[in-house]
């Protein structure tokens, strides 16, 4: 089964974390409880904003271009 990721931005530290929702039946109400330190977050309980996949792809492209230019 292919992983279906949802992306969220932590309101405390601004880190973007992802959650695999491919196994969940009710996808509308899935939000993280903690900012995942393994994904570069602060590790604390926080509030999150759900991000659109287009925004994430655009961010990843910008970061990739920065690495190329360095």
Biopython code that builds the backbone (N, CA, C, O; Angstrom):
import numpy as np
from Bio.PDB.StructureBuilder import StructureBuilder

atoms = [
    (1, "UNK", "N", (0.844, -1.181, 0.000)),
    (1, "UNK", "CA", (0.000, 0.000, 0.000)),
    (1, "UNK", "C", (0.889, 1.243, 0.000)),
    (1, "UNK", "O", (1.833, 1.344, 0.783)),
    (2, "UNK", "N", (0.580, 2.165, -0.869)),
    (2, "UNK", "CA", (1.354, 3.391, -0.992)),
    (2, "UNK", "C", (1.029, 4.346, 0.161)),
    (2, "UNK", "O", (-0.133, 4.504, 0.537)),
    (3, "UNK", "N", (2.057, 4.973, 0.710)),
    (3, "UNK", "CA", (1.861, 5.919, 1.806)),
    (3, "UNK", "C", (1.193, 7.184, 1.285)),
    (3, "UNK", "O", (1.618, 7.764, 0.286)),
    (4, "UNK", "N", (0.163, 7.590, 1.965)),
    (4, "UNK", "CA", (-0.523, 8.828, 1.636)),
    (4, "UNK", "C", (-0.240, 9.801, 2.778)),
    (4, "UNK", "O", (-0.697, 9.596, 3.903)),
    (5, "UNK", "N", (0.512, 10.856, 2.488)),
    (5, "UNK", "CA", (0.960, 11.765, 3.536)),
    (5, "UNK", "C", (0.130, 13.030, 3.584)),
    (5, "UNK", "O", (-0.274, 13.573, 2.556)),
    (6, "UNK", "N", (-0.113, 13.483, 4.792)),
    (6, "UNK", "CA", (-0.704, 14.798, 5.042)),
    (6, "UNK", "C", (0.373, 15.616, 5.735)),
    (6, "UNK", "O", (1.119, 15.091, 6.562)),
    (7, "UNK", "N", (0.459, 16.900, 5.403)),
    (7, "UNK", "CA", (1.499, 17.763, 5.944)),
    (7, "UNK", "C", (0.896, 18.820, 6.857)),
    (7, "UNK", "O", (-0.183, 19.352, 6.598)),
    (8, "UNK", "N", (1.627, 19.110, 7.939)),
    (8, "UNK", "CA", (1.167, 20.058, 8.946)),
    (8, "UNK", "C", (2.317, 20.960, 9.367)),
    (8, "UNK", "O", (3.471, 20.534, 9.417)),
    (9, "UNK", "N", (1.986, 22.220, 9.671)),
    (9, "UNK", "CA", (2.988, 23.165, 10.157)),
    (9, "UNK", "C", (2.756, 23.421, 11.637)),
    (9, "UNK", "O", (1.649, 23.772, 12.045)),
    (10, "UNK", "N", (3.803, 23.244, 12.443)),
    (10, "UNK", "CA", (3.738, 23.479, 13.884)),
    (10, "UNK", "C", (3.641, 24.979, 14.149)),
    (10, "UNK", "O", (4.386, 25.764, 13.563)),
    (11, "UNK", "N", (2.733, 25.374, 15.023)),
    (11, "UNK", "CA", (2.555, 26.783, 15.331)),
    (11, "UNK", "C", (3.559, 27.306, 16.365)),
    (11, "UNK", "O", (3.653, 28.515, 16.579)),
    (12, "UNK", "N", (4.308, 26.400, 17.006)),
    (12, "UNK", "CA", (5.341, 26.825, 17.960)),
    (12, "UNK", "C", (6.669, 27.072, 17.269)),
    (12, "UNK", "O", (7.278, 28.125, 17.455)),
    (13, "UNK", "N", (7.132, 26.101, 16.464)),
    (13, "UNK", "CA", (8.475, 26.206, 15.893)),
    (13, "UNK", "C", (8.479, 26.416, 14.378)),
    (13, "UNK", "O", (9.514, 26.774, 13.816)),
    (14, "UNK", "N", (7.352, 26.203, 13.709)),
    (14, "UNK", "CA", (7.269, 26.411, 12.267)),
    (14, "UNK", "C", (7.722, 25.218, 11.435)),
    (14, "UNK", "O", (7.749, 25.298, 10.207)),
    (15, "UNK", "N", (8.081, 24.106, 12.090)),
    (15, "UNK", "CA", (8.513, 22.916, 11.362)),
    (15, "UNK", "C", (7.344, 22.300, 10.610)),
    (15, "UNK", "O", (6.197, 22.374, 11.050)),
    (16, "UNK", "N", (7.649, 21.695, 9.478)),
    (16, "UNK", "CA", (6.633, 20.994, 8.697)),
    (16, "UNK", "C", (6.837, 19.502, 8.916)),
    (16, "UNK", "O", (7.907, 18.958, 8.641)),
    (17, "UNK", "N", (5.788, 18.850, 9.417)),
    (17, "UNK", "CA", (5.853, 17.414, 9.675)),
    (17, "UNK", "C", (4.789, 16.713, 8.842)),
    (17, "UNK", "O", (3.821, 17.333, 8.399)),
    (18, "UNK", "N", (4.979, 15.419, 8.635)),
    (18, "UNK", "CA", (4.034, 14.648, 7.825)),
    (18, "UNK", "C", (3.510, 13.469, 8.628)),
    (18, "UNK", "O", (4.178, 12.959, 9.528)),
    (19, "UNK", "N", (2.293, 13.047, 8.281)),
    (19, "UNK", "CA", (1.653, 11.890, 8.900)),
    (19, "UNK", "C", (1.125, 11.002, 7.788)),
    (19, "UNK", "O", (0.499, 11.484, 6.844)),
    (20, "UNK", "N", (1.377, 9.700, 7.901)),
    (20, "UNK", "CA", (0.865, 8.729, 6.941)),
    (20, "UNK", "C", (-0.590, 8.426, 7.300)),
    (20, "UNK", "O", (-0.871, 7.855, 8.354)),
    (21, "UNK", "N", (-1.506, 8.811, 6.416)),
    (21, "UNK", "CA", (-2.937, 8.608, 6.675)),
    (21, "UNK", "C", (-3.532, 7.509, 5.794)),
    (21, "UNK", "O", (-4.753, 7.367, 5.728)),
    (22, "UNK", "N", (-2.691, 6.736, 5.121)),
    (22, "UNK", "CA", (-3.199, 5.694, 4.222)),
    (22, "UNK", "C", (-3.926, 4.581, 4.971)),
    (22, "UNK", "O", (-4.764, 3.899, 4.382)),
    (23, "UNK", "N", (-3.628, 4.383, 6.246)),
    (23, "UNK", "CA", (-4.261, 3.324, 7.031)),
    (23, "UNK", "C", (-5.501, 3.809, 7.782)),
    (23, "UNK", "O", (-6.236, 3.000, 8.348)),
    (24, "UNK", "N", (-5.734, 5.104, 7.792)),
    (24, "UNK", "CA", (-6.857, 5.680, 8.540)),
    (24, "UNK", "C", (-8.137, 5.646, 7.717)),
    (24, "UNK", "O", (-8.119, 5.892, 6.511)),
    (25, "UNK", "N", (-9.220, 5.346, 8.364)),
    (25, "UNK", "CA", (-10.522, 5.303, 7.690)),
    (25, "UNK", "C", (-11.097, 6.719, 7.564)),
    (25, "UNK", "O", (-11.547, 7.113, 6.489)),
    (26, "UNK", "N", (-11.082, 7.473, 8.654)),
    (26, "UNK", "CA", (-11.643, 8.824, 8.678)),
    (26, "UNK", "C", (-10.497, 9.826, 8.573)),
    (26, "UNK", "O", (-9.902, 10.193, 9.586)),
    (27, "UNK", "N", (-10.185, 10.267, 7.362)),
    (27, "UNK", "CA", (-9.029, 11.121, 7.114)),
    (27, "UNK", "C", (-9.270, 12.590, 7.464)),
    (27, "UNK", "O", (-8.311, 13.351, 7.592)),
    (28, "UNK", "N", (-10.498, 12.993, 7.616)),
    (28, "UNK", "CA", (-10.805, 14.408, 7.810)),
    (28, "UNK", "C", (-10.365, 14.943, 9.163)),
    (28, "UNK", "O", (-10.073, 16.133, 9.278)),
    (29, "UNK", "N", (-10.307, 14.106, 10.187)),
    (29, "UNK", "CA", (-10.041, 14.585, 11.541)),
    (29, "UNK", "C", (-8.656, 14.215, 12.061)),
    (29, "UNK", "O", (-8.450, 14.176, 13.274)),
    (30, "UNK", "N", (-7.722, 13.947, 11.188)),
    (30, "UNK", "CA", (-6.392, 13.541, 11.632)),
    (30, "UNK", "C", (-5.508, 14.772, 11.767)),
    (30, "UNK", "O", (-5.282, 15.498, 10.799)),
    (31, "UNK", "N", (-5.013, 14.997, 12.971)),
    (31, "UNK", "CA", (-4.044, 16.052, 13.258)),
    (31, "UNK", "C", (-3.033, 15.498, 14.245)),
    (31, "UNK", "O", (-3.382, 14.686, 15.101)),
    (32, "UNK", "N", (-1.784, 15.928, 14.134)),
    (32, "UNK", "CA", (-0.787, 15.469, 15.102)),
    (32, "UNK", "C", (-1.034, 16.084, 16.471)),
    (32, "UNK", "O", (-1.612, 17.165, 16.578)),
    (33, "UNK", "N", (-0.596, 15.396, 17.511)),
    (33, "UNK", "CA", (-0.702, 15.920, 18.870)),
    (33, "UNK", "C", (0.593, 16.624, 19.276)),
    (33, "UNK", "O", (0.570, 17.655, 19.948)),
    (34, "UNK", "N", (1.717, 16.050, 18.858)),
    (34, "UNK", "CA", (3.030, 16.596, 19.186)),
    (34, "UNK", "C", (3.798, 16.883, 17.901)),
    (34, "UNK", "O", (3.592, 16.238, 16.873)),
    (35, "UNK", "N", (4.677, 17.853, 17.987)),
    (35, "UNK", "CA", (5.570, 18.162, 16.881)),
    (35, "UNK", "C", (6.698, 17.133, 16.914)),
    (35, "UNK", "O", (7.443, 17.060, 17.892)),
    (36, "UNK", "N", (6.823, 16.353, 15.874)),
    (36, "UNK", "CA", (7.758, 15.224, 15.823)),
    (36, "UNK", "C", (9.208, 15.689, 15.719)),
    (36, "UNK", "O", (9.609, 16.287, 14.721)),
    (37, "UNK", "N", (9.980, 15.409, 16.751)),
    (37, "UNK", "CA", (11.395, 15.798, 16.778)),
    (37, "UNK", "C", (12.199, 15.042, 15.726)),
    (37, "UNK", "O", (13.205, 15.556, 15.237)),
    (38, "UNK", "N", (11.776, 13.833, 15.370)),
    (38, "UNK", "CA", (12.476, 13.042, 14.349)),
    (38, "UNK", "C", (12.378, 13.690, 12.975)),
    (38, "UNK", "O", (13.217, 13.443, 12.109)),
    (39, "UNK", "N", (11.355, 14.520, 12.773)),
    (39, "UNK", "CA", (11.166, 15.209, 11.499)),
    (39, "UNK", "C", (11.654, 16.654, 11.566)),
    (39, "UNK", "O", (11.334, 17.459, 10.691)),
    (40, "UNK", "N", (12.423, 16.985, 12.593)),
    (40, "UNK", "CA", (12.993, 18.331, 12.707)),
    (40, "UNK", "C", (12.158, 19.304, 13.511)),
    (40, "UNK", "O", (12.413, 20.508, 13.484)),
    (41, "UNK", "N", (11.159, 18.799, 14.230)),
    (41, "UNK", "CA", (10.286, 19.658, 15.025)),
    (41, "UNK", "C", (10.793, 19.852, 16.443)),
    (41, "UNK", "O", (11.866, 19.371, 16.805)),
    (42, "UNK", "N", (10.009, 20.562, 17.239)),
    (42, "UNK", "CA", (10.409, 20.910, 18.605)),
    (42, "UNK", "C", (10.097, 19.815, 19.625)),
    (42, "UNK", "O", (10.639, 19.840, 20.730)),
    (43, "UNK", "N", (9.237, 18.858, 19.280)),
    (43, "UNK", "CA", (8.934, 17.751, 20.173)),
    (43, "UNK", "C", (7.890, 18.055, 21.228)),
    (43, "UNK", "O", (7.619, 17.206, 22.077)),
    (44, "UNK", "N", (7.296, 19.236, 21.201)),
    (44, "UNK", "CA", (6.323, 19.595, 22.230)),
    (44, "UNK", "C", (4.890, 19.527, 21.697)),
    (44, "UNK", "O", (4.666, 19.458, 20.489)),
    (45, "UNK", "N", (3.944, 19.548, 22.605)),
    (45, "UNK", "CA", (2.527, 19.593, 22.245)),
    (45, "UNK", "C", (2.267, 20.956, 21.627)),
    (45, "UNK", "O", (2.694, 21.976, 22.169)),
    (46, "UNK", "N", (1.580, 20.983, 20.515)),
    (46, "UNK", "CA", (1.378, 22.230, 19.795)),
    (46, "UNK", "C", (0.073, 22.191, 19.016)),
    (46, "UNK", "O", (-0.631, 21.181, 18.997)),
    (47, "UNK", "N", (-0.230, 23.300, 18.384)),
    (47, "UNK", "CA", (-1.340, 23.364, 17.422)),
    (47, "UNK", "C", (-0.728, 23.325, 16.036)),
    (47, "UNK", "O", (0.421, 23.722, 15.840)),
    (48, "UNK", "N", (-1.510, 22.839, 15.068)),
    (48, "UNK", "CA", (-0.995, 22.649, 13.721)),
    (48, "UNK", "C", (-1.950, 23.198, 12.683)),
    (48, "UNK", "O", (-3.162, 23.253, 12.894)),
    (49, "UNK", "N", (-1.385, 23.602, 11.560)),
    (49, "UNK", "CA", (-2.154, 24.015, 10.395)),
    (49, "UNK", "C", (-1.907, 22.978, 9.309)),
    (49, "UNK", "O", (-0.760, 22.647, 9.007)),
    (50, "UNK", "N", (-2.981, 22.469, 8.726)),
    (50, "UNK", "CA", (-2.855, 21.501, 7.624)),
    (50, "UNK", "C", (-2.430, 22.264, 6.371)),
    (50, "UNK", "O", (-3.003, 23.304, 6.046)),
    (51, "UNK", "N", (-1.425, 21.745, 5.672)),
    (51, "UNK", "CA", (-0.902, 22.385, 4.473)),
    (51, "UNK", "C", (-1.350, 21.631, 3.229)),
    (51, "UNK", "O", (-1.531, 20.414, 3.253)),
    (52, "UNK", "N", (-1.524, 22.369, 2.151)),
    (52, "UNK", "CA", (-1.886, 21.748, 0.879)),
    (52, "UNK", "C", (-0.656, 21.086, 0.281)),
    (52, "UNK", "O", (0.461, 21.569, 0.464)),
    (53, "UNK", "N", (-0.853, 19.998, -0.423)),
    (53, "UNK", "CA", (0.257, 19.258, -1.026)),
    (53, "UNK", "C", (1.014, 20.107, -2.052)),
    (53, "UNK", "O", (2.221, 19.934, -2.221)),
    (54, "UNK", "N", (0.328, 21.012, -2.732)),
    (54, "UNK", "CA", (0.978, 21.873, -3.718)),
    (54, "UNK", "C", (2.006, 22.778, -3.040)),
    (54, "UNK", "O", (3.073, 23.037, -3.597)),
    (55, "UNK", "N", (1.685, 23.254, -1.844)),
    (55, "UNK", "CA", (2.598, 24.105, -1.083)),
    (55, "UNK", "C", (3.865, 23.339, -0.729)),
    (55, "UNK", "O", (4.966, 23.881, -0.828)),
    (56, "UNK", "N", (3.721, 22.103, -0.323)),
    (56, "UNK", "CA", (4.863, 21.266, 0.064)),
    (56, "UNK", "C", (5.754, 21.000, -1.143)),
    (56, "UNK", "O", (6.976, 21.101, -1.035)),
    (57, "UNK", "N", (5.173, 20.666, -2.284)),
    (57, "UNK", "CA", (5.964, 20.401, -3.488)),
    (57, "UNK", "C", (6.746, 21.643, -3.899)),
    (57, "UNK", "O", (7.898, 21.541, -4.323)),
    (58, "UNK", "N", (6.126, 22.812, -3.775)),
    (58, "UNK", "CA", (6.793, 24.071, -4.104)),
    (58, "UNK", "C", (7.963, 24.331, -3.154)),
    (58, "UNK", "O", (9.031, 24.758, -3.594)),
    (59, "UNK", "N", (7.771, 24.077, -1.849)),
    (59, "UNK", "CA", (8.826, 24.256, -0.847)),
    (59, "UNK", "C", (9.988, 23.323, -1.115)),
    (59, "UNK", "O", (11.146, 23.736, -1.039)),
    (60, "UNK", "N", (9.693, 22.050, -1.432)),
    (60, "UNK", "CA", (10.737, 21.072, -1.699)),
    (60, "UNK", "C", (11.542, 21.466, -2.929)),
    (60, "UNK", "O", (12.759, 21.281, -2.954)),
    (61, "UNK", "N", (10.892, 21.998, -3.934)),
    (61, "UNK", "CA", (11.573, 22.430, -5.145)),
    (61, "UNK", "C", (12.508, 23.602, -4.835)),
    (61, "UNK", "O", (13.634, 23.642, -5.328)),
    (62, "UNK", "N", (12.042, 24.560, -4.014)),
    (62, "UNK", "CA", (12.879, 25.689, -3.625)),
    (62, "UNK", "C", (14.126, 25.220, -2.884)),
    (62, "UNK", "O", (15.224, 25.702, -3.160)),
    (63, "UNK", "N", (13.970, 24.281, -1.942)),
    (63, "UNK", "CA", (15.105, 23.766, -1.186)),
    (63, "UNK", "C", (16.073, 23.012, -2.091)),
    (63, "UNK", "O", (17.288, 23.116, -1.918)),
    (64, "UNK", "N", (15.556, 22.262, -3.041)),
    (64, "UNK", "CA", (16.391, 21.533, -3.982)),
    (64, "UNK", "C", (17.207, 22.509, -4.831)),
    (64, "UNK", "O", (18.395, 22.284, -5.063)),
    (65, "UNK", "N", (16.571, 23.601, -5.302)),
    (65, "UNK", "CA", (17.271, 24.593, -6.107)),
    (65, "UNK", "C", (18.357, 25.292, -5.297)),
    (65, "UNK", "O", (19.420, 25.601, -5.838)),
    (66, "UNK", "N", (18.115, 25.546, -4.017)),
    (66, "UNK", "CA", (19.122, 26.177, -3.169)),
    (66, "UNK", "C", (20.353, 25.288, -3.032)),
    (66, "UNK", "O", (21.483, 25.774, -3.074)),
    (67, "UNK", "N", (20.130, 23.970, -2.868)),
    (67, "UNK", "CA", (21.248, 23.022, -2.743)),
    (67, "UNK", "C", (22.062, 22.972, -4.035)),
    (67, "UNK", "O", (23.286, 22.858, -3.989)),
    (68, "UNK", "N", (21.402, 23.055, -5.167)),
    (68, "UNK", "CA", (22.100, 23.025, -6.445)),
    (68, "UNK", "C", (22.976, 24.255, -6.609)),
    (68, "UNK", "O", (24.099, 24.161, -7.105)),
    (69, "UNK", "N", (22.463, 25.419, -6.192)),
    (69, "UNK", "CA", (23.185, 26.664, -6.369)),
    (69, "UNK", "C", (24.365, 26.816, -5.397)),
    (69, "UNK", "O", (25.249, 27.639, -5.635)),
    (70, "UNK", "N", (24.392, 26.040, -4.314)),
    (70, "UNK", "CA", (25.470, 26.168, -3.335)),
    (70, "UNK", "C", (26.768, 25.594, -3.810)),
    (70, "UNK", "O", (27.762, 25.634, -3.085)),
]
sb = StructureBuilder()
sb.init_structure("model")
sb.init_model(0)
sb.init_chain("A")
sb.init_seg("    ")
for serial, (resi, resn, name, xyz) in enumerate(atoms, 1):
    if name == "N":
        sb.init_residue(resn, " ", resi, " ")
    sb.init_atom(name, np.array(xyz, "f"), 0.0, 1.0, " ", f" {name:<3s}", serial, name[0])
structure = sb.get_structure()
